[in-house]
């Protein structure tokens, strides 16, 4: 899923991961090109994983170029903690409509608003999506769109997925050091299904924030 653009691919698939979710140390800046990653046994995170509690001295950030890609999605309004609960309905509906999901694609969420901005919770906008093999037509409640390619800051974090947002401040610090600003929705890609018995440190979320040079 660019993972927006599906960084070079962000989303690879697992046949279909029916996820049910509730709901650097800015030191080394490296340019990376990430290819589609399958959510299967043996998947290796493309960057060193940071573990909570997230601290600047132990957090790993980098940047990379993403590629564009088509994806199918459901619109979600309201508390972002609910977004993950739409993944199963999204995949089920996509299957019923006969849409061709990209091999090894991992589900993701796009978050458009800052919950701390004062915007009413009921108006917070998100999308729950998964990459398609190619552009296809969908009918409501599904929609199809494309993520543009471009530069994004990137990190892999472990822990319960609703806690991934605690890493955002460190990514924004990293962006500031490079004189970048956010240029699109934050993307979280969920590579491991939180099934029973999976330890929190094994739940890996990829975070991508598209960026552009900050206005002077």
C-alpha positions in Angstrom: 0.0 0.0 0.0 2.4 3.5 -0.7 1.7 2.2 0.8 0.5 5.4 -0.6 1.5 5.1 -3.9 2.3 1.8 -2.8 5.8 2.6 -2.3 7.2 1.0 -5.0 4.6 -0.9 -3.5 3.4 -0.7 -0.3 1.1 -3.4 -0.2 1.7 -6.9 -1.1 -0.7 -9.4 -0.1 -1.3 -12.5 1.6 -4.1 -13.9 -0.3 -6.2 -11.8 1.8 -5.4 -10.8 5.3 -8.7 -10.5 7.1 -7.4 -8.3 9.8 -9.6 -7.5 12.7 -8.2 -4.5 14.5 -9.6 -2.7 17.4 -10.8 -0.1 16.2 15.5 8.1 13.7 16.5 8.7 16.3 16.2 11.0 13.5 19.7 10.3 12.9 20.2 8.5 9.7 18.3 9.9 6.8 18.4 7.4 4.0 16.7 7.2 0.7 15.1 3.8 0.0 12.9 2.2 -2.6 10.5 -0.3 -1.1 8.9 -3.0 -3.0 5.6 -4.8 -2.3 5.8 -6.7 0.9 3.8 -9.8 1.5 2.1 -10.3 4.8 3.3 -13.9 5.0 5.6 -15.9 7.2 9.1 -14.8 6.6 8.2 -11.1 5.7 11.1 -8.9 6.8 10.5 -5.3 7.7 12.3 -2.9 5.2 13.6 -0.8 8.1 14.6 -1.4 11.7 11.5 -1.8 13.8 11.0 0.7 16.7 9.4 -0.6 19.8 7.2 1.4 22.3 7.6 3.4 24.3 8.9 5.5 21.4 11.9 7.8 22.3 14.0 9.9 20.0 17.2 8.1 21.0 15.9 4.7 20.0 13.5 5.5 17.2 14.4 4.7 13.5 13.2 7.0 10.7 14.2 7.2 7.1 12.7 8.4 3.8 11.9 6.8 0.5 10.3 7.3 -2.9 6.9 5.7 -3.3 5.2 4.6 -6.5 1.6 5.2 -7.5 -1.0 2.6 -7.4 -4.7 2.0 -7.5 -6.6 0.9 -4.5 -10.2 0.1 -3.4 -11.4 1.7 -0.2 -14.3 2.5 2.2 -14.8 6.0 3.6 -14.8 6.2 7.4 -15.9 9.2 9.4 -15.5 9.6 13.1 -13.1 8.3 15.8 -10.0 7.0 14.2 -9.8 4.1 16.7 -12.8 2.6 14.8 -11.1 2.6 11.4 -9.5 -0.9 11.7 -12.9 -2.5 12.2 -13.8 -1.7 8.6 -11.0 -3.8 7.1 -12.9 -7.1 7.2 -16.1 -5.6 5.6 -13.9 -3.9 3.0 -12.2 -7.2 1.9 -15.5 -9.1 2.0 -17.3 -6.6 -0.2 -14.3 -6.4 -2.6 -14.5 -10.2 -3.0 -18.2 -10.1 -3.6 -17.7 -7.5 -6.3 -15.1 -9.6 -8.0 -12.3 -7.0 -7.6 -8.8 -8.3 -8.1 -6.7 -7.4 -5.1 -2.9 -7.2 -5.7 -1.1 -10.4 -4.6 0.2 -10.2 -1.1 -1.5 -6.9 -0.5 -1.7 -5.7 3.1 -4.7 -3.6 4.3 -4.0 0.0 5.3 -5.6 3.2 6.6 -5.2 6.7 5.3 -5.8 9.4 8.0 -6.6 12.9 6.6 -7.1 15.0 9.7 -5.3 15.8 13.0 -7.5 14.7 15.9 -5.8 17.4 18.0 -6.7 20.3 15.7 -10.1 20.9 17.3 -12.1 19.4 14.5 -15.2 17.5 15.8 -14.5 13.8 16.1 -17.5 13.0 14.1 -15.9 14.8 11.1 -12.5 13.1 11.1 -11.9 11.6 7.7 -10.2 8.3 7.0 -10.1 5.6 4.3 -9.6 1.9 4.8 -8.1 0.4 1.7 -6.1 -2.3 -0.1 -4.2 -2.3 -3.3 -5.7 -3.5 -6.6 -3.8 -5.3 -9.4 -5.1 -2.6 -11.8 -7.7 0.1 -11.9 -11.2 -1.4 -11.7 -14.8 -0.2 -11.3 -16.4 -0.6 -7.9 -19.9 0.2 -6.6 -20.8 1.7 -3.3 -20.0 1.2 -0.5 -16.6 0.8 -2.2 -14.7 3.4 -4.2 -11.5 3.2 -6.3 -8.7 5.8 -6.3 -5.0 6.1 -6.9 -2.2 7.2 -4.6 0.5 9.4 -6.2 4.1 8.5 -6.0 6.6 10.8 -4.3 8.8 11.3 -1.3 7.6 10.0 2.1 9.2 9.7 5.6 8.9 6.1 6.8 9.1 4.0 10.0 8.2 0.5 11.1 6.8 0.2 14.6 5.6 -2.6 16.8 2.8 -2.9 19.3 -1.0 -2.8 19.3 -2.0 -1.0 16.1 -4.1 1.7 17.7 -0.9 2.8 19.4 1.1 3.4 16.2 0.1 7.1 16.2 2.3 7.6 19.3 5.2 7.5 16.8 4.0 10.4 14.7 5.6 13.2 16.8 9.1 11.6 16.2 8.4 11.3 12.5 7.4 15.0 12.4 10.6 15.9 14.2 12.5 14.0 11.6 10.7 15.9 8.9 11.5 19.2 10.5 15.2 18.4 10.5 15.0 17.9 6.8 12.9 21.0 6.3 9.9 19.0 5.0 6.2 19.3 5.7 3.3 16.9 5.4 1.9 16.7 1.9 -1.0 14.2 2.1 -2.7 11.7 4.4 -0.7 9.6 6.9 -0.7 6.0 5.8 -0.6 3.0 8.2 -0.1 -0.4 6.7 -0.8 -3.5 8.8 1.4 -6.5 7.9 0.5 -8.9 10.7 -2.9 -10.1 11.7 -3.5 -9.5 15.4 -4.8 -13.1 16.0 -4.8 -14.8 19.3 -1.4 -15.5 20.7 0.5 -13.0 18.6 2.8 -11.0 20.9 2.5 -7.2 20.7 6.2 -6.9 19.5 5.3 -9.1 16.5 2.5 -6.7 15.3 4.3 -4.5 12.7 2.8 -1.3 11.3 4.5 0.7 8.6 3.9 4.4 8.7 4.3 6.6 5.7 3.9 10.4 5.6 4.1 12.1 2.2 6.3 15.2 2.3 7.4 18.3 0.3 9.8 21.1 1.0 8.5 23.3 3.8 7.3 26.7 2.7 9.9 29.4 3.5 
